[in-house]
């Protein structure tokens, strides 16, 4: 049972205080903690933590911050929001406690996990955690097969500004999804453009990683960029970017009309349905990602899109919707796999694929760029390769539009 | 102890390097620069010495190559002073770089001079060794730790094949750092931003004669892909026969 009212309307007031301040400020936020232990019990990595969130809160309030920031606790949070969703006093454990602990560790000069540090360095230097050059941000468009206009070159207002975000721009597995998205928008006649080489990370994982200054610098940059162009709405391929633009940017007086692609496309389902001409005869199970699901309550839009594809039979995992298990990639988790695996003995994506396999589905559908490679890696490393295909909803829509031969493999 | 750390900015390989119209230099229009990796370790080594034993750390960098970011980051990490060396042109030989550092160091008395042992753009030698020669100071390169002992330093130096040596060096000395005992520390972006607002860089002009004996680049080119290898199979006699045939076909033997 989820007790926290997480997915209220996207107003800054509803989510005020999502960004942590100095230790004496954020610790006061946790005064109402009743030490019930729901957070540690709900946390899928709680058993591997030196201090569960409950203990960390108690110790921080008692001024015993140092042992906490030197423990493994702060590196085992993947921002799945399970603790936040179940906290009976609505404490912002994910949005404030863990980023504040990480901020304290960073400022205390504690040696950061190598991949985590490299990702932050890369984001500061290049605007993306993958460490790729800004000039390469558009290389994925070469394989799209349709025009992908850049707003600075169009020199006119557009209906939709698409924030492709970092992984779909650079990661070879996710570039396929970006290409599918471009074809879908083109086929649906959407007047869209991307930012191209000017685009930088929205910064959700950097915020949750506790790199406050980095997040603030990204907000400043992105706000200046987004204010420069004219568009009716923003869509993004990344639930983390959506989470930040929808919930956190407004608390910093930056308000943008943003939608994740599942919401945007589900609203246009009547126009899309005639384009879905090819059957995909398969049992499909959908993985609710944490940002769209627990954080924003968006459960129906992705399922509506899947049901619209002829031939697909939707089947649910035992743990679905607000009870879905995280893939383990959020909040910096993409850069903490080694630390988490060493502490817990596995990754959350390894556990999640067992839920999907148990349904007997042939396809595991996702709507977050982190998930395709994470679940595919887990299938390979657990000996289940070939038993389940991982596809982003975009890839399935694209395949239904173009047929199997036409869709990207 | 006064420690000077010499920082070198090198081309960032994150973007494709391109050669300019002259055919002898890199096209700098799109090129970005970043702090040379082993210099990052030299800075970390200096800051560790400061943390553990107390020291005044001065970082120095030549102006060309976006050095300001590296200098402010160094201040944010804990360096006491940052010197931007002006009056030098980009694309210098390492001999000229060493001369510029030598001149700039005249105003910064140093017990210990730390710098990276190599940089990816080294052409005519390494700045660390060249500088030690110009200053007539002892030099140890390829180091992985530096510790002060009784007014001298004990340096762990790496050799190929997994061998290492412990070398005691009198001061002042130049040390070419390969790696610090721990990875370079992370500096929060907020601290870098604050440092940019509250600290200033010391500008130090130098005048280095670029007519020093050096090299002339005649042609700069990207690696040219070799033709696909042909694997010869069969008995030793067969292979030898094939080799003779190939060499004869190419006119290399008669």
Interface residues (C-beta under 8 A of the other chain):
Chain A: X103 X106 X107 X109 X111 X112 X114 X117 X120 X121 X124 X125 X126 X131 X132 X133 X135 X136 X211 X212 X213 X214 X216 X217
Chain B: X14 X15 X30 X32 X34 X182 X183 X185 X186 X188 X189 X190 X191 X192 X193
